[in-house]
Amino acid sequence: MLGWLKLRLRALFRKNEIENELDEELRFYLENQTEVYVAQGMSPEVARAAALREFGGVEQAKEQCRDARGVSLIEELWQDLRYGARTLLKKPGFTAVAVITLALGIGANSAIFSVVNSILLRALPYKEPQRLMMVWTRITQLESTSGQTQFSNSATDFIEWRNQNQSFEQIAAFSNHNFNLSGGGEPEFLGGVRASANLLPLLGVEAKLGRTFRTEEDQPGADRVVILSHSLWQRRFASDPEIIGKKLTLNEETYTVVGVMPPGFQFPGKDSMLAGLRFPQKVDFYIPLALTASEARDRGRLYLAVIGRLKPHVTIAQAQADMDAVAERLVKQYKNGRGVMLVSLQHQVVGKARNALLIFLGAVAFVLLIACANVANLLLTRAAARHKEMAIRSALGASRLRLIRQLLTESLLLAMLGGTVGLVLAIWGVKLLIAIGPTNLPRADAISVDGRVFGFTLLISLLTGIIFGLAPALQASRLDLNESLKEGGTTSAVSSGRNRIRSLLVVSQVAVALVLLIGAGLMIRSFVRLLGVDPGFDPQHILTLDVRLPFHKYAGPQAGNDQPAGPQAAAFFQQAIERLKTMPGVRAAGGANPLPLSGGEEGSGFVIAGRWPPAPGEVFNAGRRWVSPDYFKVMGIRLQTGRAFTESDGSGAPRVLIINEAFVGAFFPDKDPIGKRLFFNRGSDGGYAWREIVGVVKDVKHSALDSDPKPEMYFPFSQFPSWNMTLVARTSGDPMSLAVAARRQVLAVDPNQAIYNIRTMEQLMDNSVSQRRFNMLLLSIFAAVSLVLAAVGIYSVMAYSVAQRTQEIGVRMALGARAANVLKLIIGQGMVLVLIGAALGLAAAFALTRVLTGLLYGVSPTDPATFAMIALLLLCVALVACYLPARRATKVDPIIALRYE
Amino acid sequence: MNKEKKTELLQGTLELLILRLLQSEPLNGWDIMQRIRLVSGAVIKVSAGSLYPALHRLEARRLVVAEWDVSEKNRRAKFYKLTAAGRKQLEAERETWERYTGAVASILRNA
């Protein structure tokens, strides 16, 4: 081994010495042989020539000796690289075009891969995250009216599941919880999580300071302990290392700090939309779940998220079957049909983004293929110019393999240069993607360019180098020495083969570009459709302010987060709305919770028949909103029948509600709903209350512009005061210009409450389509790049063809062909290829656009209008790309053309 | 294609012959050439153009080592010497060769 290495290293570094030795060795032989011939009576010159002849190809033998010594691989690679670099430097224009083309293709791929890598491939930051499952309640009879498939869980179900399941190592529950932190500085509103003691150990995280909860703290009475998030600890407590054991006042009660979580830990992540549960954007604290006896008995309230860690080697299907059996038993026990659904945490977090990301990855790979075709084209053109060079090298003893290797080395060098520039573009592109990306992109904060992205870039660079380099290399190395070395060089056989490859490249470029363009066209049409959708309200000139009231000051008679606030809260909002109304520039003001398109979603179960308790299957569910009397007027939501709320629908007045048209369609398809009563569960006391329907309003796109309106109910907010409200003001001018003044007016009512978001309704609309806009934009960019690349490809092939046919065109013109004939000839030649490509592209698009189904709105994936329009667009661009070289052909001067070559 | 196959066949045989010639003493390329001519006469035609690459291949495979020395005519020449690995290879190949030729010969005789 050592000897071998010495030989190779010597081969690499002592090249001249070895060459000299080789020369000397062969000279020794030749001189001996010459002497023999001289001794036989030949003259020295003749003898030398005879010796050479007898030897049989000295240079070839030398080349073979070099090969044999295995100098080659490393040595030749180095040689090839240097040679390749020199050739590339000699043609800076060619090199620049090729590198830029590749950099665009590779860079786009790396950027998209970075996103895919961070979102889909990188494991969630918990211990063995693949074993983590979310557990949701299924209520089949509500799925059609609510459009919701995952419901949060009742405490009773959670406890039954925990006791009866066979599949989970551990199972934990958590819900959102808000606190007012007072004492030691400004009172502050905190968002947090109430979690069973085993949640954090189940995730496999430990406290940075102190500890997580003990099992005995998960009991009412022992649960006045709190774990702080790292950021809260830093911000509010100045990273106090002595924080453990200190007392905090939360909602007027004393809690002891037992732990601080590590930096960056966030659960649930802000991105996981957990079945309508509104977890805070940022979790400030954890407190024990500590279910009370009455909570544990309540199977009606669905408010818990449940997560389980599967036992090792239990599959999700096995666990689902096990949980189904448990649910079956519960159905019998409680006489109430509910199912259960397991979803892996990974899927819960990134499931929605997955499809779009994979499509982007596919689209961007198409772009790279088109880029490869262009570079292959360039190389083919250059190969024609280097024909003689190849022939000479071949004559000097380079084997075909050797030539291919050299040409491939050059391609790889190009690809690596492209990859390097592409990586820079990718790093920049990822930043751009995050900046323009939709607001709800999951795990967006984790997106980064890491080692895996570098590896990916290297891999695709190598791959592209081979893809675009192989065909030209094979072509260029296929030589007929005699033909090649003759004056006038290119043989017809070689050039026709090369033209065939070129034609193939044009056809495939057109086909691939058309697929991308059609995809983008469908997305654009969807988006235009979406922007044309009537949201059911008039979003112009509306300012919105999210207000959250401090807990202690506005608490109602029943303490607790989920209880209505006190009448002070209703009074506060009333006053704030009055103040807004009097502002100059404000035409009307009101309030709602939750506001359409704000991401908030609340619902409530009800019974139509006058029986209580209801039979199974008689409880329905619909969206629930609390609104001020003027809300419909402010938003421009039309009243269809009945009346709107008035100031007199207060806390003492009869309970009323207004429903939307979808509600009428679902529950009163052929009856007049006005005057009908709905019955509602009052919650903890097991009683019920009824409300009378007084009006019907037009449907509003509440959750998103692209989802169908669902049954909704509006309650007057003074009949159930809420902690949160979004105040809305219709202004006569730019709403944002009133933002500061409006904020001042609200603060004037009570300086202690928090206004945490001031936006216009148009911004909210904009946010709600940001995902689609992003998808459309990205696919359109890819399609545009591919169109440009394909046009350049067609142009360069046609231009080359014209250059090749100069002589022929000259002859034709000399024989009387007119410019129009020549134009037709050249354009015809190009357009035949384009049409073949377009036909293939249409067929491929027909088969492929199906994957877009989930991303489209109001457009079929095989929409004939889009297909036709986009194909036409492509043909027009291709026509221009053919026309430019064709026009040059008509300018050929027959005299010059005939002298050409 | 056809031509390549023939040289390949020749190559292996040529290398075996070289190993055999080097068994008794180190030789330079010229010497080896003369001995092949001497021993096999006109039957096997080997050109120097294929001998030298064969020698270099053997050297690369560490079956022989090369050393610069002075030839009979007082000129510097590269001498090839069999290594232990080379000896082993020679034994193995000779055996294969004899088995092969023996088998062919017996078929030719008896079939």
Contacts between the chains, C-beta under 8 A, distances in Angstrom:
chain1	res1	chain2	res2	distance
A	3	B	62	5.8
A	4	B	62	6.1
A	7	B	59	7.6
A	7	B	60	6.9
A	7	B	62	8.0
A	21	B	68	7.9
A	21	B	78	7.0
A	24	B	76	7.0
A	24	B	78	7.7
A	25	B	29	6.5
A	25	B	52	7.1
A	25	B	77	7.6
A	25	B	78	4.7
A	26	B	48	7.9
A	26	B	52	6.5
A	28	B	28	7.0
A	28	B	29	7.3
A	28	B	30	6.5
A	28	B	71	7.6
A	28	B	75	6.4
A	28	B	76	7.4
A	28	B	77	5.0
A	28	B	78	7.4
A	29	B	29	5.4
A	29	B	30	5.1
A	29	B	33	7.2
A	29	B	48	5.6
A	29	B	52	7.6
A	31	B	75	7.8
A	32	B	30	4.8
A	32	B	73	8.0
A	33	B	30	7.8
A	33	B	48	7.7
A	54	B	47	7.2
A	54	B	48	7.2
A	55	B	47	6.7
A	55	B	48	4.6
A	55	B	49	5.4
A	56	B	47	4.0
A	56	B	48	6.9
A	56	B	49	3.5
A	56	B	50	7.4
A	57	B	49	4.9
A	58	B	49	7.2
A	60	B	49	6.6
A	61	B	48	7.3
A	61	B	49	4.3
A	61	B	50	7.5
A	61	B	52	5.3
A	61	B	53	5.9
A	64	B	52	7.8
A	64	B	53	3.6
A	64	B	56	7.7
A	65	B	52	5.7
A	65	B	53	5.1
A	65	B	56	4.3
A	67	B	53	7.5
A	68	B	53	5.2
A	68	B	54	7.9
A	68	B	56	3.9
A	68	B	57	4.0
A	68	B	59	7.7
A	68	B	60	5.5
A	69	B	56	5.4
A	69	B	59	7.2
A	69	B	60	5.2
A	70	B	60	5.3
